[in-house]
Amino acid sequence: MPLTSPDTQLPPVAPEVLAEAVEQLSARLRKKLDAATAGCAALAVPAADGGVVLGFGEDAVVTLRPGPTGAITLAEQAACTCLLAPRCLHRAAALGAAPLADAEPPAEADPAPPVGERRTATPQPGAESACASESESESACASESESESASESESASEPALTAAQLHAAAALWQAAAEALAAGVTAGGAVVQAELLRAAHTARLAGLPRAEAAALRVVRGLRAARERRAAQRLGDLTAAFRELLRTAALLAAGSAAPALTGTSRRAYAPGGSLQVYGLCREPVLSATGYGGVVTHLLAPDGAGYSVSDVRPGGLARARGAGSASVALGGAVLDHAGLARGGLRIAGATVSPEGRLGAGRGVKATPLSGTPWSEGPAAALFARPAAEAVARALAGADGAEPALLGCDVTVVGAAGEDLLVREARPGAPLLRLRPAHPHPELPHTENLRRLASYPGLSLRILGRPDPDRTATLRPLAAGPVPGAEHTLRLPEEWLGRADLGYDRLQGGHFPPRTACPAPEPAPTGPDPLADSPLWRVRRLLETGVAGGRRAVAEAARGTEPLAAYGPLRRAGLTVAADLATALAAEADRRPRDVFGRLAESSAEAYARAWLAAAAYLAAAERSLVCASWN
């Protein structure tokens, strides 16, 4: 069920309802919409019938009556008493101030919403628009070439996009280009409504991934304009890149399933399965969902997961870790499953490896296996650099797969933990909390581990694709045969779930027994020290201020001074793309009479996307290299 935003009493509104309300306004009223929307949340008063009333004056009262789902999904559920209704400013402003409703919930067999999704299976391949130059990102280009080849082989057996899908993709590309050209400063309610209308068209055409990408951009624009503390400009930049890339490829006729997406998870018969628990991971989303995902591994090394994510926020995330597993009648909770196993008959499995709980599924609990035995042992057998390269090579917007490694604690670095992998010549790694919420024990556990320099650990986590040599650990355990390592209770089966279990003093060896810590090294950060930050700043400038801000920034410096460091570092492609983006942003065409004409938002979007795709590939290459 969609949730009301914690910062407002207004119920969520379906994107198409808001888009239609804005479209009905006259040009004069559209200019007033942003100002009218700003103060609407303060006017909301709960009504006796469960709705919400907003009084704009004696003759203008807006009433929002959500349906059974808790959201405004029909136009008649939002009414105004003024004479211009329903084509009035009051109604559109009230709907514009409400949070956007979440997408349709998935199938009943898997009640977890997509917002809390954690993927463990091999991600589907995708293709970026640009590759880095030969000298700086050969590995990134190679991985993208492999992904493109895989996509081509898949598309050969896939049906072509329909005319409606091509039309929807083209409309979404146009709306996204206009929104990018406007930026956060000019991306108000009208620009957002155009994106929402295009997103709804994409949904009706059967392009759920494109719809989801558009909704992420709209939510990001709203958060940026409201200056919410949790909003990062880098996140909105990545959302724009994903939206433009998806729309461009779809408009070009690409019918790969990874691009079209699925609105409801398709569960296929999986036959009989035998899976063993790895760890639990708490899920806490910004839209009010909470729960747990328990990661599992089959004897052949295939990853699976069982999720329990529902509305409820932090309390739900904390309590779900010990809730019963709703799968095949198994008498087992998630804590037991993370350290146990299941034999499943009649299993149903989604493409992401999520196990369904259909009526025909039967599950029997099994005894668990330690990380040093069975299929889990293979996770710790290969170097982390090799596992990271494989995990990040095909991560097309999905979270990378889990990896394991043995490390030695070096010390603390703020809220992070510095460790070194237990192999010759290994680089320093940074462990960051998987979830920073203070009510979850991730940060506290890492802080306690950092107080034992020289401690040997076995870590299971997920590499951070946006930071060099950074791992977000989900569980930790003792290293087999090591003297100075964790001493966990026998019932924990040799691992502690860092998002649920709290490490105590008795779980550690005496401090005097640990070897002397090595000095914390101060080496270069290949990503932070790279001049690629100049391209990133230009892209983020465009997202924040639109094409006009990019043009102004380019006029202030000579291209040689601005992008000379890129060329001297061998990043000539980056310099060329940044120069082309600045030139396109400053382009002012004229008509046959010499008058200034409207600049092409699509040409600007293509230049921006080329630079953004290049930057993503180059940075991903540097991240992979930092693990070696």
C-alpha positions in Angstrom: 0.0 0.0 0.0 1.4 3.4 -0.8 2.4 5.5 2.1 1.8 9.1 3.0 5.0 11.1 3.1 6.2 11.5 6.7 6.5 15.3 6.1 2.9 15.9 4.9 -0.6 14.7 5.6 -1.4 14.6 1.9 -2.1 11.2 0.4 0.1 10.0 -2.5 -1.2 10.8 -6.0 -0.8 8.7 -9.1 1.5 10.3 -11.7 -1.2 10.3 -14.4 -3.7 12.1 -12.2 -1.2 14.9 -11.5 -0.1 15.2 -15.1 -3.7 15.5 -16.3 -4.5 18.2 -13.7 -1.5 20.3 -14.8 -2.3 19.8 -18.5 -5.8 21.2 -17.9 -4.5 24.6 -16.7 -4.2 27.6 -18.9 -0.9 29.1 -19.7 -1.5 31.9 -17.2 -2.3 29.5 -14.4 0.7 27.3 -15.1 3.1 30.2 -14.4 1.6 30.5 -10.9 1.6 26.8 -10.2 5.0 26.5 -8.4 4.2 29.4 -6.0 0.8 27.9 -5.3 2.2 24.5 -4.6 4.8 25.7 -2.2 2.5 26.3 0.8 -0.1 23.6 0.2 1.2 21.1 2.7 0.6 23.5 5.6 -3.1 23.9 4.6 -3.9 20.2 4.8 -6.4 19.2 7.5 -7.7 15.6 8.0 -11.3 15.1 7.2 -13.8 12.9 9.1 -14.2 10.5 6.2 -10.5 9.8 6.0 -9.8 12.4 3.3 -7.8 15.6 3.5 -9.1 19.1 3.1 -7.2 22.2 1.9 -8.8 25.6 2.3 -7.6 28.2 -0.2 -10.3 30.6 0.8 -14.1 30.7 1.4 -14.9 29.7 -2.2 -12.0 27.4 -2.9 -11.8 24.2 -0.8 -10.0 21.2 -2.2 -10.9 17.7 -0.9 -8.7 14.7 -1.5 -10.4 11.3 -0.9 -7.9 8.5 -1.5 -9.2 5.1 -2.7 -8.8 1.7 -1.1 -5.0 1.7 -1.8 -4.5 4.9 0.2 -3.6 6.9 -3.0 -5.4 9.3 -5.3 -5.7 7.1 -8.4 -8.7 8.7 -10.1 -9.4 12.3 -11.1 -12.7 12.4 -9.3 -11.0 11.7 -6.0 -9.6 15.3 -6.0 -12.3 18.0 -6.1 -12.4 21.7 -5.6 -15.4 24.0 -4.9 -14.2 27.0 -7.0 -15.9 27.9 -10.3 -13.0 26.9 -12.5 -12.8 23.3 -11.1 -11.6 20.9 -12.2 -9.4 23.1 -14.4 -8.4 25.3 -11.4 -5.0 26.2 -9.9 -6.1 25.1 -6.4 -6.7 21.5 -7.4 -3.5 21.2 -9.4 -1.5 22.8 -6.6 -2.9 20.4 -4.0 -2.1 17.4 -6.1 1.4 18.7 -6.9 2.2 19.1 -3.2 1.3 15.5 -2.5 4.0 12.7 -2.8 4.0 10.5 -5.8 2.3 7.2 -5.4 4.5 4.1 -5.7 4.3 1.8 -8.7 1.9 -1.1 -8.7 2.7 -3.7 -6.1 4.2 -7.0 -7.4 2.5 -10.3 -7.6 0.9 -11.8 -4.5 3.4 -14.6 -4.5 6.1 -12.1 -3.5 4.7 -9.2 -1.4 8.0 -7.3 -1.2 7.9 -4.0 -3.2 10.6 -3.2 -5.7 11.8 -0.2 -3.7 13.5 -2.5 -1.2 14.9 -5.0 -3.8 18.3 -6.6 -3.2 19.6 -8.7 -6.1 21.9 -11.7 -5.7 21.6 -13.3 -9.1 23.9 -12.4 -12.0 22.7 -9.0 -13.3 21.3 -8.8 -16.8 23.7 -7.2 -19.3 23.3 -3.6 -20.5 25.1 -1.3 -22.8 26.5 2.2 -22.2 26.7 4.8 -24.9 30.3 5.5 -24.8 33.6 3.9 -23.8 36.7 5.4 -22.3 39.8 5.9 -24.3 42.3 3.1 -24.8 44.8 4.4 -22.3 42.4 4.9 -19.4 39.6 2.3 -19.4 40.3 -0.7 -21.5 38.6 -2.9 -19.0 35.5 -0.8 -18.9 35.3 -0.9 -22.7 35.9 -4.6 -22.8 33.1 -5.3 -20.3 30.7 -3.0 -22.2 31.6 -4.8 -25.5 30.8 -8.1 -23.9 27.5 -6.7 -22.6 26.6 -5.3 -26.0 27.3 -8.6 -27.7 25.2 -10.4 -25.1 22.4 -7.9 -25.7 22.6 -8.4 -29.5 22.4 -12.1 -29.1 19.4 -11.8 -26.8 17.6 -9.3 -29.1 17.9 -11.7 -32.0 15.4 -13.9 -30.3 13.2 -11.1 -28.8 10.2 -9.6 -30.6 10.7 -6.1 -31.9 9.2 -3.1 -30.1 5.6 -2.2 -31.1 4.8 1.1 -32.6 3.2 2.3 -29.4 6.4 1.4 -27.5 8.5 3.3 -30.0 6.2 6.3 -29.7 6.3 6.2 -25.9 10.1 6.0 -25.8 10.4 8.9 -28.2 8.0 11.0 -26.1 9.9 10.1 -23.0 13.2 11.1 -24.6 11.8 14.4 -25.6 10.4 15.1 -22.1 13.6 14.0 -20.4 15.6 16.3 -22.7 13.4 19.3 -21.9 13.7 18.5 -18.2 17.5 18.3 -18.4 17.7 21.6 -20.3 15.6 23.2 -17.6 17.6 21.8 -14.7 16.5 21.9 -11.0 16.1 25.7 -11.0 13.5 25.7 -13.8 12.3 22.1 -13.4 9.1 23.0 -11.6 5.6 21.5 -11.6 5.0 22.0 -15.3 8.2 20.3 -16.4 7.6 17.5 -13.9 4.1 17.0 -15.2 5.4 16.5 -18.7 7.7 13.8 -17.5 4.9 12.2 -15.5 2.7 12.1 -18.6 5.5 10.5 -20.7 6.1 8.0 -17.9 2.4 7.1 -17.8 2.5 6.6 -21.6 5.5 4.3 -21.2 3.7 2.3 -18.6 0.7 1.8 -20.8 3.0 0.8 -23.6 4.6 -1.9 -21.5 7.9 -0.1 -20.7 8.0 -0.3 -16.8 11.8 0.3 -16.6 11.5 3.6 -18.5 8.5 4.6 -16.3 10.5 3.9 -13.1 13.5 5.9 -14.4 11.2 8.9 -15.1 9.6 8.7 -11.6 13.1 8.6 -10.0 14.0 11.8 -11.9 10.7 13.6 -10.8 11.2 12.6 -7.2 14.8 13.8 -7.4 13.8 17.1 -8.9 11.2 17.6 -6.1 13.7 16.8 -3.4 16.4 19.1 -4.9 13.9 22.0 -5.3 12.7 21.5 -1.7 16.4 21.2 -0.6 15.9 18.1 1.4 18.9 17.1 3.5 19.1 13.5 2.1 19.1 14.6 -1.6 22.5 14.4 -3.4 23.1 16.1 -6.7 25.1 13.1 -7.8 22.1 10.8 -7.3 19.9 13.1 -9.5 22.7 13.2 -12.1 22.8 9.4 -12.2 19.0 9.3 -12.4 19.0 11.6 -15.5 21.7 9.5 -17.1 19.7 6.3 -16.6 16.5 7.9 -17.9 18.1 9.4 -21.0 20.1 6.2 -21.8 17.0 4.0 -21.4 14.8 6.2 -23.5 17.4 6.7 -26.2 18.0 2.9 -26.6 14.3 2.1 -26.6 13.6 4.9 -29.1 16.3 3.4 -31.3 14.4 0.1 -31.3 16.3 -1.9 -28.7 14.0 -4.6 -27.3 16.3 -6.2 -24.8 14.4 -7.4 -21.7 16.8 -5.5 -19.5 15.6 -2.2 -21.1 11.9 -2.9 -21.3 11.7 -4.3 -17.8 8.8 -6.2 -16.2 6.0 -4.5 -14.2 5.4 -7.6 -12.2 8.0 -10.2 -11.3 7.7 -13.2 -13.5 8.2 -16.3 -11.4 9.3 -19.4 -13.3 9.3 -23.0 -12.0 12.6 -23.8 -10.4 11.9 -27.5 -9.6 13.6 -28.8 -6.5 16.2 -26.6 -4.8 18.6 -26.9 -1.9 19.8 -23.6 -0.5 21.9 -22.6 2.5 21.9 -19.3 4.3 24.6 -16.7 4.0 23.4 -13.7 6.0 20.5 -11.3 6.7 20.3 -7.7 5.4 17.9 -5.1 6.8 16.0 -3.0 4.2 14.9 0.5 5.0 13.7 2.7 2.1 13.0 6.4 1.9 9.4 5.8 1.1 8.5 4.1 4.3 9.1 0.4 3.6 11.1 -1.8 5.9 12.0 -5.5 6.2 14.7 -8.0 5.6 16.4 -9.9 2.8 18.0 -13.2 3.6 20.7 -14.2 1.1 21.0 -17.9 0.2 23.4 -20.0 -1.9 22.8 -23.2 -3.8 25.4 -26.0 -4.0 26.2 -25.0 -7.6 27.0 -21.4 -6.4 23.8 -19.8 -7.7 22.6 -16.9 -5.5 19.0 -16.7 -4.2 17.1 -14.6 -1.7 14.0 -14.5 0.4 12.6 -11.1 1.2 10.0 -9.8 3.6 9.6 -6.0 2.9 6.4 -4.2 3.7 5.2 -0.8 4.9 6.5 0.0 8.4 9.8 1.8 8.2 12.5 1.3 10.8 10.4 -0.7 13.2 9.5 -3.2 10.4 13.2 -3.4 9.4 14.3 -4.2 12.9 11.6 -6.7 13.7 11.6 -8.6 10.4 15.1 -10.0 11.1 13.5 -12.5 13.5 10.1 -12.8 11.7 8.9 -16.2 10.3 9.8 -17.1 6.8 6.7 -17.2 4.6 7.9 -19.9 2.2 6.4 -23.3 1.7 5.2 -23.8 5.3 8.7 -24.0 6.7 8.8 -23.4 10.5 11.8 -21.1 10.4 12.5 -17.4 11.0 14.9 -15.3 9.0 17.6 -15.5 11.7 17.4 -19.3 11.5 17.4 -19.3 7.7 20.5 -17.1 7.6 22.4 -19.8 9.5 20.4 -22.8 8.2 19.0 -24.0 4.9 16.0 -25.2 3.0 15.1 -28.1 0.8 12.4 -26.7 -1.5 10.0 -28.7 -3.7 8.1 -26.9 -6.5 10.2 -23.8 -6.2 9.3 -20.6 -8.1 12.2 -18.2 -8.9 12.2 -14.7 -10.3 14.9 -13.6 -12.8 16.8 -11.9 -10.0 17.0 -15.1 -7.9 14.1 -14.2 -5.5 12.2 -17.2 -4.2 8.4 -17.0 -4.5 5.9 -18.3 -1.9 3.3 -19.8 -4.2 0.7 -22.4 -3.0 2.5 -25.3 -4.5 5.9 -24.5 -2.8 6.9 -26.9 0.0 10.0 -26.3 2.1 11.8 -28.4 4.7 14.5 -26.8 7.0 18.0 -28.1 6.8 21.1 -27.7 9.0 23.3 -24.9 8.0 26.9 -25.0 6.9 29.8 -22.7 8.0 31.3 -20.3 5.5 34.4 -22.5 5.4 32.5 -25.4 4.0 30.1 -26.1 1.2 29.2 -23.6 -1.5 30.1 -20.5 0.6 33.7 -21.5 0.7 34.1 -20.6 -2.9 33.1 -17.0 -2.1 36.3 -16.6 -0.1 38.6 -18.6 -2.3 39.3 -16.1 -5.0 41.0 -12.6 -4.7 38.6 -9.8 -4.1 39.8 -7.9 -7.1 38.8 -10.8 -9.4 35.3 -11.0 -7.8 34.9 -7.2 -8.0 35.8 -7.1 -11.7 33.2 -9.8 -12.4 30.5 -8.2 -10.2 30.9 -4.6 -11.6 31.4 -5.6 -15.2 27.7 -6.4 -15.8 26.0 -4.3 -13.1 23.5 -2.5 -15.3 22.0 -0.4 -12.6 21.6 -3.4 -10.3 23.5 -3.9 -7.0 26.6 -6.0 -7.4 26.7 -9.5 -6.2 28.1 -10.4 -2.8 31.7 -11.2 -2.4 33.8 -12.5 0.5 37.4 -11.9 1.6 39.7 -12.4 4.6 41.1 -9.1 6.0 43.2 -7.7 8.8 41.9 -4.6 10.7 44.1 -1.5 10.3 42.0 1.1 12.1 39.2 3.6 11.9 38.8 6.4 9.4 35.8 8.4 10.6 32.8 6.1 10.5 34.6 3.7 8.1 36.9 0.8 8.9 40.2 0.4 7.2 41.4 -3.2 6.5 43.9 -5.0 4.3 43.1 -8.1 2.4 45.1 -11.1 3.6 47.1 -11.7 0.4 50.5 -10.4 -0.7 50.4 -6.9 -2.3 46.8 -6.4 -1.5 45.6 -2.7 -1.3 44.0 -1.0 1.7 40.2 -1.5 1.7 37.6 0.7 3.2 34.5 -0.8 4.9 31.5 1.5 5.0 28.2 0.8 6.9 25.8 -1.0 4.6 23.1 1.3 6.0 24.0 4.4 8.0 20.8 4.7 10.1 21.9 5.0 13.7 19.2 2.7 15.0 20.7 -0.2 12.9 23.9 -1.7 14.4 26.0 -1.4 11.2 28.0 1.6 12.2 28.3 0.6 15.9 29.7 -2.9 14.9 32.3 -1.3 12.5 33.4 1.1 15.2 33.9 -1.8 17.6 35.9 -3.8 15.1 38.1 -0.7 14.4 39.1 -0.7 18.1 41.0 -4.0 17.6 43.8 -3.3 15.1 45.5 -6.5 13.9 42.3 -8.5 14.2 41.7 -11.1 11.5 38.2 -11.1 9.9 36.2 -12.9 7.3 33.9 -10.4 5.6 30.9 -10.9 3.4 29.6 -7.8 1.6 28.8 -5.9 -1.5 31.4 -3.7 -3.3 30.5 0.0 -3.7 30.6 0.7 -7.4 31.0 4.5 -6.9 34.0 4.5 -4.5 37.5 3.1 -4.8 38.3 -0.1 -2.9 35.2 0.2 -0.8 33.1 -2.7 0.5 29.8 -2.5 2.4 29.9 -5.5 4.7 26.7 -7.4 5.6 28.3 -10.0 7.9 31.6 -10.8 9.6 33.1 -14.0 11.1 36.3 -15.5 12.3 39.1 -16.6 9.9 39.5 -20.4 10.2 42.8 -21.2 11.8 43.7 -17.6 12.8 44.7 -16.9 16.4 43.6 -13.3 16.7 40.1 -13.4 15.3 36.4 -13.2 16.5 35.1 -15.6 19.1 31.4 -15.9 18.3 28.8 -18.1 20.0 28.4 -21.6 18.6 24.8 -21.0 17.7 25.8 -18.1 15.4 27.5 -20.7 13.2 30.7 -18.6 12.7 29.1 -15.3 11.5 27.5 -12.2 12.8 24.9 -10.3 10.7 26.2 -6.7 11.1 22.7 -5.3 10.5 21.1 -7.3 13.3 23.7 -8.9 15.7 25.6 -6.6 18.0 29.2 -7.5 18.7 30.2 -7.4 22.4 33.5 -7.5 24.2 33.3 -11.2 24.8 33.3 -11.8 21.0 36.9 -10.4 20.7 40.3 -11.8 21.8 42.2 -9.9 24.5 43.6 -6.6 23.2 47.1 -7.6 24.3 46.9 -10.7 22.2 46.4 -8.8 18.9 49.6 -8.0 16.9 50.8 -4.4 16.7 48.8 -2.5 14.1 50.5 -1.3 10.9 50.6 2.4 10.3 47.6 3.7 8.3 49.1 4.3 4.8 48.4 7.6 3.0 48.3 6.7 -0.7 46.7 8.3 -3.7 43.0 7.8 -4.4 42.8 7.1 -8.2 39.3 8.4 -8.4 39.5 11.4 -6.2 42.9 12.4 -7.7 41.7 12.0 -11.2 40.9 15.2 -13.2 37.6 13.5 -14.2 36.1 15.7 -11.4 36.0 18.5 -14.0 33.6 16.5 -16.2 31.5 15.5 -13.2 31.2 19.1 -12.1 30.1 20.2 -15.6 27.5 17.5 -15.7 26.2 18.3 -12.2 26.2 22.0 -13.1 23.9 21.2 -16.0 21.5 19.2 -13.7 21.4 21.9 -11.1 21.1 25.0 -13.4 20.2 23.6 -16.8 21.9 24.3 -20.1 22.2 28.0 -19.3 24.4 27.2 -16.3 26.6 25.0 -18.4 27.0 27.8 -21.0 27.8 30.4 -18.4 30.4 28.1 -16.8 32.0 27.5 -20.2 32.2 31.2 -21.0 34.1 31.9 -17.8 37.2 29.9 -18.6 39.3 29.1 -21.7 38.9 25.5 -22.9 42.6 24.9 -22.6 42.7 26.1 -18.9 39.5 24.2 -18.1 40.2 20.9 -19.8 44.0 21.0 -20.2 44.5 18.8 -17.1 42.3 16.2 -18.7 44.4 16.1 -21.9 47.7 16.1 -20.0 46.4 13.1 -18.0 45.6 11.3 -21.3 41.9 11.7 -20.9 41.5 13.3 -24.3 38.0 11.8 -24.9 36.8 13.4 -21.7 38.2 16.8 -22.7 36.5 16.5 -26.2 33.2 15.5 -24.8 33.2 18.2 -22.2 34.1 20.8 -24.8 31.4 19.6 -27.1 28.8 19.7 -24.2 29.8 23.3 -23.4 29.6 24.3 -27.0 26.2 22.8 -27.5 24.9 24.4 -24.3 26.0 27.8 -25.6 24.7 27.3 -29.2 22.2 30.0 -30.2 20.8 29.2 -33.6 19.1 31.9 -35.8 16.3 31.6 -38.3 16.4 32.7 -41.9 15.7 36.3 -40.9 18.6 36.3 -38.4 16.5 36.2 -35.3 17.5 34.0 -32.4 15.7 30.6 -32.6 14.9 28.0 -30.0 17.9 25.8 -29.2 17.5 22.1 -29.5 17.0 20.4 -26.2 17.6 17.0 -27.8 21.0 17.9 -29.2 22.0 19.2 -25.8 20.7 16.0 -24.2 22.7 13.9 -26.6 25.9 15.8 -25.8 25.2 15.6 -22.0 24.5 11.8 -22.2 27.7 11.1 -24.2 29.8 12.9 -21.5 27.8 11.2 -18.7 28.1 7.7 -20.2 31.8 8.2 -20.7 32.3 9.4 -17.1 30.4 6.4 -15.7 32.6 4.0 -17.7 35.8 5.7 -16.8 35.0 5.9 -13.1 33.9 2.3 -13.1 37.3 1.4 -14.6 39.2 3.3 -11.9 37.1 1.7 -9.2 37.9 -1.8 -10.6 41.6 -0.9 -10.8 41.7 0.3 -7.2 41.0 -3.3 -5.9 44.2 -4.6 -7.5 
